[in-house]
Amino acid sequence: MIAKYTAICEWRISHLVTGEYYCENIASMIRSAVKKVTDNAAGLRQRDSKAVQAVTEGLIVAGIGMSFAGVPRPAAGQEHFFSHMWDMFDLNRGLPCDLHGIHVGIGTLLTLEMYDILHRTTPCSKKAEDFTGSFTDAQWQCMIRRIYGPAADEVIEKEHTQYHKNDLVTHKQRLDIILAHWRDILDIMDEELPSLQELKALMQQAGMPVAPAEIGFNHEDVQNALIGSRDNRNKYLLSSLFWDLGLLYETDLILQ
């Protein structure tokens, strides 16, 4: 449920940058459900019935919101893609996957760290255009094969035939919007997001792990999940915004 903070924020940013459909009524419904969960979070560790009811109702509301929207946007964003990537890493290693909600909780903290980085960033058109100007398809394919392993061929094929996320013309269009609306993007972040430390404390109170190392993933796994998340599906994620700004491949997440 706490993933909905970052999911709604990302949905609004994608709406601004790409024109993707957004519904404030659905977002408001999800926010109310999240507040009920966090207000009762102290009772989760003791399985307090009111706290459990809040989570159960919240998950149902999130499902209804996704059904209304016709897409997962109201309930899932960058934080979920850390989980998707880690699931793939575990499968490739022949290891059992941890619970999806545990992955997503830690992914939410990592996503908040990414938003903190954006708050300290002054976007630069030259930096972004220099990055895409030096970016080659051969380099990208090599990176995808390293991160995705057996699934790489499908990822590469979909980018070349369907997604075209790496297209320089559409990148320039997105970049122009990002630079013109940077203050609006920061305002969305301020309106939607709790602090990383606030959410981390809430998770610890509920007895949740709060760092990738606690569930068996090292720093390289985090970085590969961050970089690879952008290419998992054709969805404008926070990692997509980092790519558009020329920041994705130099961002070092250090959540401890």
Buried (B, 14 or more C-beta within 10 A) or exposed (E): BBBBBBBBBBBBBBBBBBEBEBBEEBBEBBBEBBEBBBEBBEBBEEEBEEBBBBBEBBBEBBEBBBEEBEBBBBBBBBBBBBBBBBBBBBBEEEEEBBEBBBBBBBBBBBBBBBBBBBEEBEBEBEBBBEBBEEBEEEEBBEBBBEBBEEBBEEBBEBBEEEBEBBEEEEBBBBBEBBBEBBEBBBEBBEEBBBEBEEBBEBBEEBEBBBBBBEBBBEEEBBBBBBBBBBBBBEBBBBBBBBBBBBBBBEBEBEBE
